[in-house]
Amino acid sequence: MEAQIFADPVLPPTHGHFVLRSLVLLICTSIAAAEFAASRKTAKYVSLAASYIFFQGPLSEEARQLQCDLGRRISASSGDVREMSFLFQCVSVVMQRFNAVLLHDSFCVVHRPE
C-alpha cells in the first residue's frame, strides 16, 4: 500500500503537488525579487555609508546581527542575560505598532451627509 502525502479527500494528490510546486516557486520568486530590490536600494544609498548605518529592514541579516551585538553588549553591561531577548521583543512590538498605524491610515473614511 502506497502512503498518501495529502490527506485531504477534496484535492487529488496531483493537484496538491501542483499547488505545492506553485507555492515553492512563488516563495523563491518573491525572495529573489526582494533581494534584487535590496541590492538596488543599497547601491542607491551607498553615499550614506560614510555617515550612517544603513539596513534594508528590521528583519535583514545585517539588522539582526546588529541587534545580537547590541543585546550582547547590554547583557555584558547590566549582567542580565535576558537583555537580548528583551531587545528583540521591544523591536517586535515597535514593528507591530508601526504596521498597525500604517494599516489604520490606509483605510479611507467616507463622510456621508445625514
C-alpha positions as CSV (number, residue, x, y, z in Angstrom):
1,M,0.0,0.0,0.0
2,E,1.4,3.4,-1.0
3,A,1.4,6.2,1.5
4,Q,-0.5,9.3,0.5
5,I,1.1,12.7,1.0
6,F,-2.1,14.7,1.2
7,A,-4.9,13.5,3.5
8,D,-7.5,16.0,2.1
9,P,-10.0,14.0,0.2
10,V,-11.1,17.1,-1.8
11,L,-7.8,17.6,-3.5
12,P,-6.3,14.8,-5.6
13,P,-2.6,14.2,-4.9
14,T,-1.6,15.5,-8.3
15,H,-3.4,18.8,-7.7
16,G,-1.8,19.0,-4.2
17,H,1.7,18.5,-5.8
18,F,0.9,21.3,-8.3
19,V,-0.1,23.7,-5.5
20,L,3.0,22.8,-3.5
21,R,5.3,23.4,-6.5
22,S,3.5,26.6,-7.3
23,L,3.9,27.8,-3.7
24,V,7.6,27.0,-3.7
25,L,8.1,28.8,-7.0
26,L,6.2,31.8,-5.7
27,I,8.3,31.9,-2.5
28,C,11.5,31.6,-4.4
29,T,10.5,34.3,-6.9
30,S,9.4,36.6,-4.0
31,I,12.7,36.1,-2.2
32,A,14.7,36.8,-5.4
33,A,12.7,39.9,-6.1
34,A,13.2,41.2,-2.5
35,E,17.0,40.5,-2.7
36,F,17.2,42.3,-6.1
37,A,15.3,45.3,-4.7
38,A,17.5,45.3,-1.6
39,S,20.7,45.3,-3.8
40,R,19.3,48.2,-5.9
41,K,18.4,50.2,-2.7
42,T,21.9,49.5,-1.2
43,A,23.5,50.8,-4.4
44,K,21.3,53.8,-4.4
45,Y,22.2,54.8,-0.8
46,V,25.8,53.9,-0.9
47,S,26.8,57.5,-0.2
48,L,25.1,57.3,3.2
49,A,27.5,54.7,4.3
50,A,30.1,57.3,5.3
51,S,27.7,59.0,7.8
52,Y,25.0,56.4,8.7
53,I,24.5,52.8,9.3
54,F,22.0,51.6,6.6
55,F,20.0,48.4,6.8
56,Q,17.3,47.2,4.4
57,G,14.8,46.5,7.1
58,P,14.4,45.2,10.6
59,L,14.4,41.6,9.5
60,S,17.5,41.8,7.3
61,E,20.6,39.7,8.3
62,E,22.6,42.9,9.0
63,A,19.9,44.3,11.3
64,R,19.6,41.0,13.1
65,Q,23.4,40.9,13.6
66,L,23.3,44.5,15.0
67,Q,20.5,43.5,17.4
68,C,22.5,40.5,18.6
69,D,25.7,42.5,19.1
70,L,23.8,45.3,20.9
71,G,22.0,42.7,23.0
72,R,25.3,41.1,24.0
73,R,26.8,44.4,24.9
74,I,23.8,45.4,27.0
75,S,23.8,42.0,28.7
76,A,27.5,42.4,29.5
77,S,27.0,45.8,30.9
78,S,23.9,45.0,33.0
79,G,24.7,41.4,33.9
80,D,21.3,40.3,32.8
81,V,21.5,37.5,30.2
82,R,17.9,38.2,29.1
83,E,18.6,41.6,27.7
84,M,19.0,40.3,24.1
85,S,15.5,38.7,24.4
86,F,14.1,41.9,25.7
87,L,15.6,43.9,22.9
88,F,14.2,41.5,20.2
89,Q,10.8,41.7,22.0
90,C,10.8,45.5,22.0
91,V,11.8,45.7,18.4
92,S,9.0,43.3,17.5
93,V,6.4,45.3,19.5
94,V,7.6,48.6,17.8
95,M,7.3,46.9,14.3
96,Q,3.8,45.6,15.1
97,R,2.7,49.1,16.3
98,F,4.2,50.7,13.3
99,N,2.4,48.3,11.0
100,A,-0.9,48.8,12.8
101,V,-0.6,52.6,12.3
102,L,0.2,52.1,8.6
103,L,-2.8,49.7,8.2
104,H,-5.1,52.1,10.1
105,D,-4.0,55.0,7.9
106,S,-4.6,53.1,4.7
107,F,-8.4,53.0,5.2
108,C,-10.4,55.8,3.6
109,V,-13.0,57.4,5.7
110,V,-16.1,58.4,3.8
111,H,-18.2,61.0,5.5
112,R,-21.8,60.9,4.3
113,P,-24.1,63.8,5.0
114,E,-27.0,62.9,7.2
